[in-house]
Amino acid sequence: MTTTFPNAAALAQHKPGVSNPDLYRAAWAASIGSALEYYDFALYNLASALIFAPLFFPSSDPSIGLIASFGTYFLGFAIRPVGGVVFGVLGDKYGRKFVLMATILLMGLASTLIGLLPTYATAGIWAPILLVGCRLMQGFGAGAEQAGASVLMSEYAPADRRGFFAALPFMGVMLGTVMAAAIYFMLVRVEDISQSWLWRLPFLLSVIIIAVAVWIRLKLKESPSFTKLEARHEVDAHPLRHLMQNSKASVLKVIGLRMAENGGSSIYQSLAISYMATATGLKGTIGPLALLVAGATGALIIPFAGMLSDRLGRVPVYRGFAMYQLLTAFPAWWIFSQGNATASIATLSVSLIGVWGMFATQGAFLPEMFGARHRYAGVALGKEVSAVIAGGIAPLIGASIIAWAATRWADAGGAVVAWIPLASYVAVLSLTGVITTYLTPETRGRDLDAMNDA
């Protein structure tokens, strides 16, 4: 069967009030914001795995420094539900555009400030305290950025191609990941960046992405669904209360679905990199290069997965990618444990196919699960609660497993043997996502002006 992609003008005919330029502008506005969020996300992943421990958490035991570094990483996730609730409520009361401007500024400012922080050698205990403060700012803003991008694009997109268009902002995610990995790849080839000012450069470059994102979002029109709510005077004054009274089941389903995607994403993009460096000795450019190749792979998978969800439905596509992640967990971590650079780089890309597929399908899937009056709050709350219990805590648990294994099985390879419990952890998270798909209704083609949940 030959697949054709209708042009934007033709697709916009199915969405009254949305012109060709409006559709393109919404896609760019959502994508650039996602690029900044995941540029920051990937930067912090790599920095936590490779340089933050000696710079901000010096310790005679490298495993302890790594745990402290990932502990700060977790705090950024812990604050995300708060940001998701606050900005999600504002998005349902005052519009998607208003919130997307606020979140992009907050995230960009926090990342830029990280590049200006003194290290432990200079400021002592104040260095990790200031890093925690910036990480909390970053997490607070990120708590509603990705939810807002998916809600905005879903409400702009024509119903019959919503999966494809709503997946496009996640191409921004790939762009941010690839940019961060490419910069680190180039820097670590020069010298030990933890011993020079060069580690600051990737964070300071956030300023450029902020400027571009703000410029595009200033020209953005409000989403059609929210505009209709305002015109009909149906904007809820208390969207969070309305959400909790009517949509607790939908929020729980989002959390269940995200256990597989967000948990797998954090484990493979952060913990696997540190495992390669600390347990198998694959240091230097290997981690950034692996993430760079994986991000490029994601750029191919994401539009395909979005298109596939329009053809086959959200539930079967999401379930298929979750099952793929479940089946590849043990083979992937066994390969990581062998310490072969080429095989590890290839395996990271292959492993992340499941994450990228679920990630893309979520673009339309999660917004379609909620009614118009509390959609932003619902998506943000579900996504960010799961981000804490799946994504945020995963590297911290994983780093603890590595440290425990290094002590428990010191004579049998130490931390290398940790691949077994780490693979089991990925499998449990993946299975949770698979089971949740059997409890979640199909949402493809749903009317996003509807007030009730799917």
C-alpha positions as a LaTeX table, in Angstrom:
\begin{tabular}{lrrr}
\hline
Residue & $x$ (\AA) & $y$ (\AA) & $z$ (\AA) \\
\hline
Met1 & 0.00 & 0.00 & 0.00 \\
Thr2 & 1.34 & 3.43 & $-0.91$ \\
Thr3 & 1.23 & 6.00 & 1.87 \\
Thr4 & 0.55 & 9.59 & 0.85 \\
Phe5 & 0.83 & 12.71 & 2.97 \\
Pro6 & $-1.76$ & 15.38 & 2.12 \\
Asn7 & $-0.42$ & 18.90 & 2.17 \\
Ala8 & $-1.16$ & 21.17 & 5.10 \\
Ala9 & $-3.64$ & 23.31 & 3.21 \\
Ala10 & $-5.76$ & 20.28 & 2.32 \\
Leu11 & $-5.64$ & 18.96 & 5.85 \\
Ala12 & $-6.57$ & 22.31 & 7.32 \\
Gln13 & $-9.86$ & 22.18 & 5.42 \\
His14 & $-10.99$ & 19.57 & 7.96 \\
Lys15 & $-10.34$ & 22.01 & 10.82 \\
Pro16 & $-12.53$ & 25.11 & 10.51 \\
Gly17 & $-10.77$ & 28.36 & 11.33 \\
Val18 & $-7.24$ & 26.93 & 10.96 \\
Ser19 & $-5.29$ & 28.28 & 8.00 \\
Asn20 & $-2.19$ & 26.82 & 6.45 \\
Pro21 & 0.16 & 29.36 & 8.17 \\
Asp22 & $-1.62$ & 28.81 & 11.51 \\
Leu23 & $-1.03$ & 25.07 & 11.31 \\
Tyr24 & 2.65 & 25.46 & 10.45 \\
Arg25 & 3.18 & 28.09 & 13.13 \\
Ala26 & 1.58 & 25.91 & 15.79 \\
Ala27 & 3.81 & 22.99 & 14.78 \\
Trp28 & 6.93 & 25.14 & 14.99 \\
Ala29 & 5.88 & 26.75 & 18.28 \\
Ala30 & 5.28 & 23.37 & 19.90 \\
Ser31 & 8.40 & 21.79 & 18.40 \\
Ile32 & 10.88 & 24.50 & 19.39 \\
Gly33 & 9.63 & 24.44 & 22.98 \\
Ser34 & 9.99 & 20.68 & 23.10 \\
Ala35 & 13.47 & 21.05 & 21.65 \\
Leu36 & 14.47 & 23.34 & 24.52 \\
Glu37 & 12.93 & 21.06 & 27.14 \\
Tyr38 & 14.72 & 17.99 & 25.86 \\
Tyr39 & 17.93 & 19.85 & 25.13 \\
Asp40 & 17.90 & 20.71 & 28.83 \\
Phe41 & 16.79 & 17.18 & 29.70 \\
Ala42 & 19.55 & 15.53 & 27.67 \\
Leu43 & 22.14 & 18.01 & 28.94 \\
Tyr44 & 21.26 & 17.21 & 32.51 \\
Asn45 & 21.23 & 13.47 & 31.74 \\
Leu46 & 24.73 & 13.61 & 30.31 \\
Ala47 & 26.07 & 16.00 & 32.92 \\
Ser48 & 24.64 & 13.89 & 35.77 \\
Ala49 & 26.21 & 10.76 & 34.31 \\
Leu50 & 29.56 & 12.25 & 33.32 \\
Ile51 & 30.58 & 15.44 & 35.15 \\
Phe52 & 28.27 & 16.69 & 37.93 \\
Ala53 & 29.48 & 14.19 & 40.55 \\
Pro54 & 33.08 & 15.52 & 40.76 \\
Leu55 & 32.07 & 19.15 & 40.18 \\
Phe56 & 29.25 & 19.46 & 42.72 \\
Phe57 & 29.30 & 16.27 & 44.83 \\
Pro58 & 32.96 & 15.32 & 45.36 \\
Ser59 & 33.44 & 12.03 & 47.20 \\
Ser60 & 36.16 & 9.44 & 47.60 \\
Asp61 & 33.63 & 6.85 & 46.39 \\
Pro62 & 32.51 & 7.56 & 42.78 \\
Ser63 & 29.30 & 5.57 & 43.32 \\
Ile64 & 28.24 & 7.91 & 46.14 \\
Gly65 & 28.90 & 10.96 & 43.97 \\
Leu66 & 26.85 & 9.41 & 41.17 \\
Ile67 & 23.93 & 8.72 & 43.51 \\
Ala68 & 24.05 & 12.33 & 44.78 \\
Ser69 & 24.16 & 13.61 & 41.20 \\
Phe70 & 21.12 & 11.55 & 40.20 \\
Gly71 & 19.41 & 12.60 & 43.44 \\
Thr72 & 19.50 & 16.19 & 42.18 \\
Tyr73 & 18.26 & 14.93 & 38.82 \\
Phe74 & 15.31 & 13.34 & 40.65 \\
Leu75 & 14.41 & 16.59 & 42.44 \\
Gly76 & 13.78 & 18.20 & 39.07 \\
Phe77 & 11.23 & 15.46 & 38.40 \\
Ala78 & 9.75 & 15.69 & 41.90 \\
Ile79 & 8.72 & 19.31 & 41.36 \\
Arg80 & 7.25 & 18.65 & 37.90 \\
Pro81 & 3.77 & 17.61 & 39.12 \\
Val82 & 3.55 & 20.91 & 41.02 \\
Gly83 & 4.47 & 22.83 & 37.88 \\
Gly84 & 2.14 & 20.64 & 35.86 \\
Val85 & $-0.81$ & 21.38 & 38.15 \\
Val86 & $-0.11$ & 25.12 & 38.45 \\
Phe87 & 0.49 & 25.75 & 34.76 \\
Gly88 & $-2.07$ & 23.17 & 33.66 \\
Val89 & $-4.77$ & 25.01 & 35.59 \\
Leu90 & $-3.60$ & 28.32 & 34.13 \\
Gly91 & $-3.68$ & 26.78 & 30.65 \\
Asp92 & $-7.30$ & 25.69 & 31.10 \\
Lys93 & $-8.28$ & 29.10 & 32.52 \\
Tyr94 & $-6.29$ & 31.58 & 30.44 \\
Gly95 & $-5.27$ & 29.66 & 27.34 \\
Arg96 & $-2.53$ & 27.42 & 25.98 \\
Lys97 & $-0.45$ & 30.23 & 24.47 \\
Phe98 & $-0.09$ & 32.16 & 27.76 \\
Val99 & 1.29 & 29.14 & 29.60 \\
Leu100 & 3.62 & 28.06 & 26.81 \\
Met101 & 5.26 & 31.50 & 26.91 \\
Ala102 & 5.76 & 31.30 & 30.70 \\
Thr103 & 7.17 & 27.77 & 30.73 \\
Ile104 & 9.69 & 28.34 & 27.95 \\
Leu105 & 11.09 & 31.39 & 29.74 \\
Leu106 & 11.35 & 29.63 & 33.09 \\
Met107 & 13.09 & 26.53 & 31.71 \\
Gly108 & 15.51 & 28.53 & 29.60 \\
Leu109 & 16.45 & 30.83 & 32.46 \\
Ala110 & 17.14 & 27.88 & 34.78 \\
Ser111 & 19.37 & 26.13 & 32.23 \\
Thr112 & 21.31 & 29.30 & 31.53 \\
Leu113 & 21.91 & 29.86 & 35.25 \\
Ile114 & 23.32 & 26.32 & 35.63 \\
Gly115 & 26.03 & 27.39 & 33.20 \\
Leu116 & 26.95 & 30.26 & 35.52 \\
Leu117 & 27.08 & 28.34 & 38.81 \\
Pro118 & 30.22 & 28.08 & 40.95 \\
Thr119 & 31.47 & 24.54 & 41.63 \\
Tyr120 & 32.06 & 22.85 & 44.99 \\
Ala121 & 35.75 & 23.72 & 44.80 \\
Thr122 & 34.83 & 27.42 & 44.62 \\
Ala123 & 31.70 & 27.80 & 46.73 \\
Gly124 & 31.61 & 24.71 & 48.93 \\
Ile125 & 28.18 & 23.53 & 50.04 \\
Trp126 & 26.50 & 26.45 & 48.25 \\
Ala127 & 27.38 & 24.92 & 44.88 \\
Pro128 & 25.09 & 21.86 & 45.17 \\
Ile129 & 22.43 & 24.00 & 46.86 \\
Leu130 & 22.36 & 26.42 & 43.92 \\
Leu131 & 22.35 & 23.50 & 41.47 \\
Val132 & 19.32 & 22.06 & 43.26 \\
Gly133 & 17.60 & 25.46 & 43.06 \\
Cys134 & 18.15 & 25.71 & 39.31 \\
Arg135 & 17.04 & 22.12 & 38.82 \\
Leu136 & 13.80 & 22.86 & 40.71 \\
Met137 & 13.15 & 25.89 & 38.48 \\
Gln138 & 13.83 & 23.79 & 35.42 \\
Gly139 & 11.48 & 21.04 & 36.57 \\
Phe140 & 8.74 & 23.48 & 37.58 \\
Gly141 & 8.65 & 24.96 & 34.08 \\
Ala142 & 9.02 & 21.61 & 32.32 \\
Gly143 & 6.02 & 20.29 & 34.24 \\
Ala144 & 3.61 & 21.80 & 31.75 \\
Glu145 & 5.71 & 22.48 & 28.64 \\
Gln146 & 5.42 & 19.10 & 26.97 \\
Ala147 & 1.78 & 18.67 & 28.00 \\
Gly148 & 0.99 & 22.09 & 26.55 \\
Ala149 & 2.78 & 21.31 & 23.29 \\
Ser150 & 0.81 & 18.09 & 22.76 \\
Val151 & $-2.51$ & 19.69 & 23.75 \\
Leu152 & $-1.93$ & 22.68 & 21.47 \\
Met153 & $-0.98$ & 20.58 & 18.44 \\
Ser154 & $-3.81$ & 18.10 & 18.99 \\
Glu155 & $-6.36$ & 20.92 & 19.13 \\
Tyr156 & $-4.93$ & 22.51 & 15.98 \\
Ala157 & $-4.61$ & 19.33 & 13.92 \\
Pro158 & $-7.32$ & 17.86 & 11.65 \\
Ala159 & $-8.94$ & 14.82 & 13.28 \\
Asp160 & $-8.05$ & 12.31 & 10.56 \\
Arg161 & $-4.33$ & 13.14 & 10.75 \\
Arg162 & $-4.08$ & 14.18 & 14.41 \\
Gly163 & $-1.68$ & 11.38 & 15.33 \\
Phe164 & 0.81 & 12.46 & 12.69 \\
Phe165 & 0.65 & 16.18 & 13.42 \\
Ala166 & 0.62 & 15.75 & 17.20 \\
Ala167 & 3.77 & 13.62 & 16.91 \\
Leu168 & 5.67 & 16.42 & 15.15 \\
Pro169 & 6.48 & 18.37 & 18.34 \\
Phe170 & 8.34 & 15.28 & 19.50 \\
Met171 & 10.63 & 15.78 & 16.54 \\
Gly172 & 11.67 & 18.82 & 18.56 \\
Val173 & 12.46 & 16.43 & 21.38 \\
Met174 & 14.82 & 14.57 & 19.05 \\
Leu175 & 16.36 & 17.83 & 17.90 \\
Gly176 & 17.07 & 18.84 & 21.50 \\
Thr177 & 18.50 & 15.43 & 22.36 \\
Val178 & 20.73 & 15.35 & 19.28 \\
Met179 & 21.95 & 18.92 & 19.87 \\
Ala180 & 22.92 & 18.18 & 23.48 \\
Ala181 & 24.61 & 14.90 & 22.61 \\
Ala182 & 26.48 & 16.44 & 19.65 \\
Ile183 & 27.80 & 19.30 & 21.77 \\
Tyr184 & 28.99 & 16.96 & 24.52 \\
Phe185 & 30.49 & 14.61 & 21.94 \\
Met186 & 32.58 & 17.43 & 20.51 \\
Leu187 & 33.61 & 18.79 & 23.91 \\
Val188 & 34.73 & 15.53 & 25.49 \\
Arg189 & 37.00 & 14.93 & 22.49 \\
Val190 & 38.89 & 18.11 & 23.33 \\
Glu191 & 39.71 & 17.51 & 27.01 \\
Asp192 & 38.29 & 16.53 & 30.37 \\
Ile193 & 35.58 & 19.18 & 30.37 \\
Ser194 & 34.96 & 18.80 & 34.11 \\
Gln195 & 38.39 & 20.40 & 34.61 \\
Ser196 & 37.67 & 23.49 & 32.50 \\
Trp197 & 34.97 & 26.08 & 31.81 \\
Leu198 & 33.78 & 24.18 & 28.72 \\
Trp199 & 31.17 & 22.18 & 30.65 \\
Arg200 & 29.26 & 25.47 & 31.04 \\
Leu201 & 28.97 & 26.16 & 27.31 \\
Pro202 & 26.08 & 23.76 & 26.48 \\
Phe203 & 23.93 & 25.27 & 29.24 \\
Leu204 & 24.66 & 28.85 & 28.18 \\
Leu205 & 23.57 & 28.04 & 24.63 \\
Ser206 & 20.01 & 27.67 & 25.96 \\
Val207 & 19.69 & 31.43 & 25.48 \\
Ile208 & 19.61 & 31.02 & 21.69 \\
Ile209 & 16.80 & 28.44 & 21.78 \\
Ile210 & 14.80 & 30.64 & 24.19 \\
Ala211 & 15.02 & 33.60 & 21.83 \\
Val212 & 13.81 & 31.60 & 18.84 \\
Ala213 & 10.99 & 29.93 & 20.79 \\
Val214 & 9.70 & 33.20 & 22.26 \\
Trp215 & 9.77 & 34.89 & 18.84 \\
Ile216 & 7.69 & 32.11 & 17.28 \\
Arg217 & 5.23 & 31.83 & 20.17 \\
Leu218 & 4.53 & 35.56 & 20.21 \\
Lys219 & 3.01 & 35.16 & 16.74 \\
Leu220 & 0.95 & 32.11 & 17.70 \\
Lys221 & $-2.86$ & 32.21 & 17.83 \\
Glu222 & $-4.78$ & 30.54 & 20.66 \\
Ser223 & $-5.87$ & 26.95 & 20.04 \\
Pro224 & $-9.26$ & 26.52 & 18.29 \\
Ser225 & $-10.75$ & 24.41 & 21.10 \\
Phe226 & $-9.93$ & 26.94 & 23.81 \\
Thr227 & $-11.17$ & 29.79 & 21.62 \\
Lys228 & $-14.53$ & 28.01 & 21.32 \\
Leu229 & $-14.70$ & 27.50 & 25.09 \\
Glu230 & $-14.18$ & 31.23 & 25.62 \\
Ala231 & $-16.74$ & 32.16 & 22.96 \\
Arg232 & $-19.35$ & 29.91 & 24.61 \\
His233 & $-18.39$ & 31.10 & 28.12 \\
Glu234 & $-17.64$ & 27.48 & 29.10 \\
Val235 & $-14.17$ & 27.97 & 30.55 \\
Asp236 & $-14.19$ & 26.32 & 33.98 \\
Ala237 & $-13.15$ & 28.59 & 36.86 \\
His238 & $-11.75$ & 25.62 & 38.78 \\
Pro239 & $-10.37$ & 23.15 & 36.23 \\
Leu240 & $-8.36$ & 21.14 & 38.78 \\
Arg241 & $-11.41$ & 20.56 & 40.98 \\
His242 & $-13.44$ & 19.64 & 37.91 \\
Leu243 & $-10.67$ & 17.26 & 36.82 \\
Met244 & $-10.47$ & 15.47 & 40.18 \\
Gln245 & $-14.25$ & 15.16 & 40.40 \\
Asn246 & $-14.67$ & 13.68 & 36.93 \\
Ser247 & $-11.37$ & 12.33 & 35.63 \\
Lys248 & $-9.41$ & 10.46 & 38.30 \\
Ala249 & $-9.62$ & 7.25 & 36.25 \\
Ser250 & $-8.25$ & 8.98 & 33.15 \\
Val251 & $-5.34$ & 10.46 & 35.14 \\
Leu252 & $-4.48$ & 7.01 & 36.54 \\
Lys253 & $-4.50$ & 5.54 & 33.03 \\
Val254 & $-2.08$ & 8.21 & 31.84 \\
Ile255 & 0.23 & 7.37 & 34.74 \\
Gly256 & 0.07 & 3.67 & 33.90 \\
Leu257 & 0.80 & 4.25 & 30.22 \\
Arg258 & 3.72 & 6.52 & 31.02 \\
Met259 & 5.40 & 4.05 & 33.37 \\
Ala260 & 6.70 & 2.22 & 30.31 \\
Glu261 & 7.65 & 5.21 & 28.16 \\
Asn262 & 8.99 & 7.65 & 30.75 \\
Gly263 & 10.68 & 5.00 & 32.87 \\
Gly264 & 12.32 & 3.47 & 29.81 \\
Ser265 & 13.35 & 6.88 & 28.52 \\
Ser266 & 15.14 & 7.89 & 31.71 \\
Ile267 & 16.78 & 4.50 & 32.20 \\
Tyr268 & 18.16 & 4.25 & 28.69 \\
Gln269 & 19.05 & 7.92 & 28.15 \\
Ser270 & 20.63 & 8.51 & 31.54 \\
Leu271 & 21.31 & 5.38 & 33.56 \\
Ala272 & 22.58 & 3.29 & 30.64 \\
Ile273 & 25.12 & 6.03 & 29.82 \\
Ser274 & 26.44 & 6.08 & 33.41 \\
Tyr275 & 26.42 & 2.25 & 33.51 \\
Met276 & 28.61 & 2.16 & 30.41 \\
Ala277 & 31.02 & 4.63 & 32.00 \\
Thr278 & 31.19 & 3.34 & 35.60 \\
Ala279 & 30.59 & $-0.40$ & 35.24 \\
Thr280 & 32.11 & $-1.31$ & 31.88 \\
Gly281 & 34.65 & 1.49 & 31.39 \\
Leu282 & 33.14 & 2.95 & 28.19 \\
Lys283 & 33.93 & 6.58 & 28.98 \\
Gly284 & 34.80 & 9.65 & 26.93 \\
Thr285 & 32.79 & 10.05 & 23.72 \\
Ile286 & 30.92 & 6.73 & 23.92 \\
Gly287 & 27.92 & 7.96 & 25.98 \\
Pro288 & 27.25 & 11.14 & 23.98 \\
Leu289 & 27.79 & 9.30 & 20.69 \\
Ala290 & 25.33 & 6.57 & 21.71 \\
Leu291 & 22.70 & 9.17 & 22.58 \\
Leu292 & 23.39 & 11.07 & 19.36 \\
Val293 & 22.78 & 7.97 & 17.23 \\
Ala294 & 19.70 & 7.06 & 19.27 \\
Gly295 & 18.26 & 10.55 & 18.78 \\
Ala296 & 18.75 & 10.35 & 15.04 \\
Thr297 & 16.93 & 6.99 & 15.06 \\
Gly298 & 14.08 & 8.59 & 16.97 \\
Ala299 & 13.71 & 11.25 & 14.29 \\
Leu300 & 12.76 & 8.44 & 11.88 \\
Ile301 & 10.54 & 6.49 & 14.27 \\
Ile302 & 8.42 & 9.35 & 15.63 \\
Pro303 & 6.58 & 10.51 & 12.47 \\
Phe304 & 6.12 & 6.89 & 11.43 \\
Ala305 & 4.56 & 6.00 & 14.80 \\
Gly306 & 2.24 & 9.02 & 14.68 \\
Met307 & 1.10 & 8.09 & 11.18 \\
Leu308 & 0.64 & 4.46 & 12.24 \\
Ser309 & $-1.61$ & 5.52 & 15.14 \\
Asp310 & $-3.87$ & 7.31 & 12.62 \\
Arg311 & $-4.13$ & 4.11 & 10.58 \\
Leu312 & $-4.36$ & 1.44 & 13.31 \\
Gly313 & $-5.49$ & 3.34 & 16.41 \\
Arg314 & $-3.70$ & 4.71 & 19.47 \\
Val315 & $-4.10$ & 1.67 & 21.74 \\
Pro316 & $-2.68$ & $-1.09$ & 19.49 \\
Val317 & 0.28 & 1.04 & 18.40 \\
Tyr318 & 1.13 & 2.05 & 21.96 \\
Arg319 & 0.78 & $-1.56$ & 23.14 \\
Gly320 & 3.02 & $-2.80$ & 20.36 \\
Phe321 & 5.88 & $-0.47$ & 21.25 \\
Ala322 & 5.52 & $-1.23$ & 24.99 \\
Met323 & 5.74 & $-4.96$ & 24.25 \\
Tyr324 & 8.79 & $-4.35$ & 22.07 \\
Gln325 & 10.51 & $-2.64$ & 25.02 \\
Leu326 & 9.55 & $-5.54$ & 27.30 \\
Leu327 & 11.01 & $-8.14$ & 24.92 \\
Thr328 & 14.28 & $-6.28$ & 24.34 \\
Ala329 & 15.05 & $-5.40$ & 27.99 \\
Phe330 & 17.18 & $-8.43$ & 28.93 \\
Pro331 & 19.08 & $-8.79$ & 25.63 \\
Ala332 & 19.87 & $-5.05$ & 25.66 \\
Trp333 & 21.26 & $-4.93$ & 29.18 \\
Trp334 & 23.27 & $-8.09$ & 28.65 \\
Ile335 & 24.93 & $-6.43$ & 25.64 \\
Phe336 & 25.64 & $-3.29$ & 27.69 \\
Ser337 & 27.36 & $-5.46$ & 30.32 \\
Gln338 & 29.83 & $-6.83$ & 27.76 \\
Gly339 & 31.61 & $-3.50$ & 27.42 \\
Asn340 & 31.76 & $-3.48$ & 23.61 \\
Ala341 & 31.55 & 0.10 & 22.37 \\
Thr342 & 30.06 & $-0.53$ & 18.93 \\
Ala343 & 27.51 & $-3.04$ & 20.19 \\
Ser344 & 26.48 & $-0.76$ & 23.08 \\
Ile345 & 25.95 & 2.24 & 20.79 \\
Ala346 & 23.82 & 0.20 & 18.39 \\
Thr347 & 21.88 & $-1.43$ & 21.23 \\
Leu348 & 20.94 & 1.90 & 22.81 \\
Ser349 & 19.33 & 2.98 & 19.53 \\
Val350 & 17.51 & $-0.33$ & 19.12 \\
Ser351 & 16.30 & $-0.26$ & 22.74 \\
Leu352 & 14.95 & 3.28 & 22.47 \\
Ile353 & 12.73 & 2.44 & 19.48 \\
Gly354 & 10.06 & 1.35 & 21.97 \\
Val355 & 10.36 & 4.63 & 23.88 \\
Trp356 & 10.22 & 6.75 & 20.72 \\
Gly357 & 7.16 & 4.88 & 19.44 \\
Met358 & 5.20 & 5.31 & 22.68 \\
Phe359 & 6.38 & 8.90 & 22.94 \\
Ala360 & 5.03 & 9.78 & 19.48 \\
Thr361 & 1.71 & 7.99 & 20.00 \\
Gln362 & 1.15 & 9.94 & 23.22 \\
Gly363 & 1.06 & 13.21 & 21.28 \\
Ala364 & $-2.59$ & 12.70 & 20.30 \\
Phe365 & $-3.49$ & 9.81 & 22.62 \\
Leu366 & $-3.26$ & 11.63 & 25.96 \\
Pro367 & $-5.09$ & 14.86 & 24.97 \\
Glu368 & $-7.86$ & 12.78 & 23.38 \\
Met369 & $-8.46$ & 11.07 & 26.73 \\
Phe370 & $-9.71$ & 14.29 & 28.39 \\
Gly371 & $-12.61$ & 16.71 & 27.92 \\
Ala372 & $-11.97$ & 20.25 & 26.69 \\
Arg373 & $-12.46$ & 22.11 & 29.99 \\
His374 & $-9.72$ & 20.31 & 31.92 \\
Arg375 & $-7.58$ & 18.82 & 29.14 \\
Tyr376 & $-4.37$ & 20.73 & 29.86 \\
Ala377 & $-4.53$ & 20.04 & 33.60 \\
Gly378 & $-5.37$ & 16.38 & 33.02 \\
Val379 & $-2.52$ & 15.71 & 30.61 \\
Ala380 & $-0.03$ & 17.68 & 32.71 \\
Leu381 & $-0.97$ & 16.04 & 36.01 \\
Gly382 & $-0.92$ & 12.51 & 34.61 \\
Lys383 & 2.33 & 13.00 & 32.71 \\
Glu384 & 4.21 & 14.62 & 35.56 \\
Val385 & 3.12 & 12.33 & 38.38 \\
Ser386 & 4.34 & 9.46 & 36.25 \\
Ala387 & 7.52 & 11.42 & 35.53 \\
Val388 & 8.33 & 11.30 & 39.25 \\
Ile389 & 7.51 & 7.67 & 39.99 \\
Ala390 & 8.84 & 6.31 & 36.68 \\
Gly391 & 11.29 & 8.71 & 35.05 \\
Gly392 & 12.71 & 10.72 & 37.92 \\
Ile393 & 13.36 & 7.94 & 40.37 \\
Ala394 & 14.58 & 5.38 & 37.82 \\
Pro395 & 18.18 & 6.63 & 37.49 \\
Leu396 & 18.41 & 7.04 & 41.28 \\
Ile397 & 17.25 & 3.47 & 41.86 \\
Gly398 & 19.50 & 2.26 & 39.07 \\
Ala399 & 22.58 & 4.03 & 40.46 \\
Ser400 & 21.85 & 2.46 & 43.85 \\
Ile401 & 21.58 & $-0.98$ & 42.18 \\
Ile402 & 24.97 & $-0.45$ & 40.53 \\
Ala403 & 26.57 & 0.58 & 43.85 \\
Trp404 & 24.97 & $-2.36$ & 45.67 \\
Ala405 & 26.05 & $-4.83$ & 43.01 \\
Ala406 & 29.61 & $-3.52$ & 43.10 \\
Thr407 & 29.76 & $-4.39$ & 46.80 \\
Arg408 & 27.62 & $-7.54$ & 46.80 \\
Trp409 & 29.32 & $-9.25$ & 43.86 \\
Ala410 & 32.76 & $-7.71$ & 43.99 \\
Asp411 & 34.44 & $-11.02$ & 43.12 \\
Ala412 & 32.09 & $-11.75$ & 40.21 \\
Gly413 & 32.45 & $-8.58$ & 38.22 \\
Gly414 & 30.83 & $-6.18$ & 40.67 \\
Ala415 & 28.72 & $-3.51$ & 39.00 \\
Val416 & 28.75 & $-5.38$ & 35.68 \\
Val417 & 26.43 & $-8.02$ & 37.18 \\
Ala418 & 23.90 & $-5.25$ & 37.89 \\
Trp419 & 22.56 & $-5.72$ & 34.35 \\
Ile420 & 20.18 & $-8.43$ & 35.60 \\
Pro421 & 18.21 & $-6.33$ & 38.14 \\
Leu422 & 18.40 & $-3.32$ & 35.81 \\
Ala423 & 16.84 & $-5.30$ & 32.95 \\
Ser424 & 14.20 & $-6.63$ & 35.35 \\
Tyr425 & 13.35 & $-3.06$ & 36.32 \\
Val426 & 12.83 & $-2.08$ & 32.66 \\
Ala427 & 10.68 & $-5.18$ & 32.13 \\
Val428 & 8.39 & $-4.36$ & 35.08 \\
Leu429 & 7.86 & $-0.78$ & 33.87 \\
Ser430 & 7.17 & $-2.00$ & 30.33 \\
Leu431 & 4.69 & $-4.62$ & 31.53 \\
Thr432 & 2.83 & $-1.93$ & 33.48 \\
Gly433 & 2.35 & 0.04 & 30.26 \\
Val434 & 1.18 & $-3.04$ & 28.35 \\
Ile435 & $-1.43$ & $-3.91$ & 30.99 \\
Thr436 & $-2.72$ & $-0.31$ & 31.08 \\
Thr437 & $-3.45$ & $-0.38$ & 27.34 \\
Tyr438 & $-6.04$ & $-3.09$ & 28.01 \\
Leu439 & $-7.82$ & $-0.72$ & 30.43 \\
Thr440 & $-7.74$ & 2.35 & 28.19 \\
Pro441 & $-10.38$ & 3.14 & 25.52 \\
Glu442 & $-9.49$ & 3.81 & 21.89 \\
Thr443 & $-9.51$ & 7.58 & 21.22 \\
Arg444 & $-8.56$ & 7.93 & 17.54 \\
Gly445 & $-10.57$ & 10.63 & 15.74 \\
Arg446 & $-12.31$ & 11.87 & 18.88 \\
Asp447 & $-13.99$ & 15.31 & 18.90 \\
Leu448 & $-11.71$ & 17.50 & 21.03 \\
Asp449 & $-14.47$ & 20.04 & 21.57 \\
Ala450 & $-16.34$ & 17.43 & 23.63 \\
Met451 & $-16.64$ & 18.13 & 27.36 \\
Asn452 & $-16.58$ & 14.53 & 28.57 \\
Asp453 & $-13.54$ & 12.22 & 28.84 \\
Ala454 & $-13.06$ & 9.31 & 26.46 \\
\hline
\end{tabular}
